[in-house]
């Protein structure tokens, strides 16, 4: 409750966007994880639930440790963004652009409301949350890389802007 009050005060005071981790609980779908040979494997057998708000293309604008670290118009990450864009297509299909490559459909990637599923080698289920900040739609997307899968660290977040 205190975090929500602080968020409202920050916005009213003009401090920009304060996004609390608590706000990322867009859906109550439980995502289970199991350790297999030292690797975390998420339950990716989730039913498809449509989410019209996510459809379309999203471009990466930042990479942050926590959603609350994001400040619109100010890049927090100094590293080149590996994930360039995501395109959410009807019926759970997805297209991605990584590094310098073009955006293309990846048959092992899928989505359901609030979650992106990596059905390839990673077997990860990454939550996403959409927030409107100063009239612009942003997505906070858990990045479950090797740091999560192998090192069992908490995921960090890509911040993507709706195109």
N, C-alpha and C positions, 0 to 999 in steps of 0.2 A: 504494500500500500504506500509506504514512504517513497519507493522508487517512482510510482505513478504520480504522486504529488510533486516530486522533484522534476519529473519530465514536463508536467504542465507548467510549473513555474519557469523552467528553462525556456520553453517555447514562448510563453507570454513575455518573458524578459528579453526575447530576441536573440537568445543564444543559439538559434538554429535547431537542428534536429538532435534530439536525444532519444535514442531507441534502446529500450531496455530489453535484455535477454528474455524477460518474462513476456514481452509483447510478441516474441517469435512463436509462441504456442498457438499457431493458426489452426491447427487441427489436433484432435485428441487421439489420432491414430498412433498406437504404440509401435515403436520400431525396436525389435529385439536384436541383440548382437550375441554372437558366440565366438569364442576363441578356437581357432582351428590351426594347429601347427604354428602357434605364436602369432597368427594374424587374426584381426577382428573381421568377422563376416556378419553383415547385417541381414536381417530377414527382408528379402526383396520380393517375396510372394504376397504383394499387396494388391487388393482389387482396384480397378480403375474407377476413379470418381472424377467427373469433369470439373474444371475450374476455368470458366470463361475469362476471368481476370488475368490469367497467366498467358493466354494465347497471344502469339506474335513474337516479335524479336526484341531481345534485351542485349544491350552492349555493356561490357565491363567498364566501370569507372574507377574502382578502387578495390583494395584488398585490406581487410582490417581484422584485428584480433577479436573484437567484439562489435556487434552492431552499433552500440553506443559510441564507438570511436569514430564513426563516419560523420564528416562534415561536408555537406553539399558544396561543390565548387572548390574544395580544397583537397588535394590528393594526399592521403596519409601514407600510402605505401610508396617506397622508393624503387621497388623492383618492377621489372617489366611484367605485365599481366599475361600469364600463360593462357588463361581462358579469355578469349576476345569477345565471344558472343554466344548466346543460346537462343534458339528459336523453338517455341513450343507450338507444336502442330496438333490438329484435332486427333482425338482418340488415343492420346498418350504418346504419339511419335515425337521425336526430337531431332533437331539439327544443331551442331556445334561448330564453332570456329576456334581453333587453338593455334597458338604461336602465330606464324605468318600464313597459315592455310586458309582456304575459303570455307565458308559455312556449308556444311554438308550433313545429310541425314546419317545418323549412326544407329544401325539396327539393334545394337546392344544397349542403347540408352532409351529410357521411357520415363513417363511422369504420371503421377496421379495427384489429386489435390493435396498440395502442401509438401510433396516429396518428389525428388528426382531419383530414379532407380538406375544404377549401373549394373546391368545384368551380364557384363563381360567378366573379365578376370577379377575385378575388385569386389564384386558383390556388395555394393554399398547403397544405402538409402539416405540421401541427404535432404534435410528439410529446407524449405524456402518459405520466405514470408514477404509479402508485398506491402509497402507502406508509401503513402503519399506525403511528400515533404515539400512544402512551399509550392504546391501545385504540380509537382513532378513525381511520377511513379518510379519507385526504386524497389529492387528485389534484393533481399539478403539471403545468400545461398551458402549453406554449409559446404566447405571444401574438404572432402574426406580423402585426402591424399595419403601417401605412405606414412606421414606423421601420425595419422589416425589409425590406419590399417596395421602398420608394423610397430610403431612406437607407442601406440595406444594413447596418443595425446588428444586433447579436446580440439575439434575442428575450428579453423578460423573461417572467415566469411569473405566471399566475393560480393561486391556491391555492383549491381547491374541497373542500368537505366532503361526504361521502356522507350523503344524507338517508334 
